Amino acid sequence: MPAPRRKLSLLVWEPFLLGIVVVAALAASMTSRVPVVGTVIGIVAVVVAVPAIVQIVRLGIRSGRDRNSASRLVRLDGFDLREIAVDGVLMLDESNRRQDSIDLALGWTDPALTVVLWPGATRWLGRELRVEAYFAGGPTPARAGFLPRGTGASIGETLEALRDEGVLVTVPARVFGDGKLPDPSRPFTRLSRPLTVEVDRPAEGVIDAIRLH
């Protein structure tokens, strides 16, 4: 049975909070049209809207340009990167949306590509929590795609617990260009798009074992 999909809480989901503010503003506009009932509705609207506005501001500060957030891994400073045992391979989802980022990683001098697994990631304005892979080894992490939903859901919570302890997991990765791997005899030949990414699959139980040591 596949692991159930995990979702971001509505209390930290920006579209939901913005919706509350908009509805509250519309409700508050009734104060001038319906004097008595409108005043009561306006007061309730303010009481509801203020916490939502405060939360939006807090989320904005927490996910600033140079800060890591659910929607983006910006920097690896302060994290202990752990290479783990692997078993099998996985093709990343949504690599088609990361073509420029993958191309950037291919331009790094180290030919051995490694990805960092970033748990609790979301697509822009999305609620679904997934595990996103980022190429490491360059000046900033570069997006590669998401782990397949079944795999990501099964290890997501454990990876989040490790991240809270300052540990991020890494696995080897390979980039294919139009279904082909790079030719070692032609190191300066660029791969043609579409670029896809294959990563090694974490071995069963290996991530849980990290927390026990």
Helices and strands as residue ranges (DSSP letters): E 6-7, G 10-12, H 14-28, G 29-32, H 35-62, E 80-83, E 86-91, G 95-97, H 99-106, E 114-121, E 128-136, E 142-146, H 149-164, E 167-177, E 195-202, H 206-211
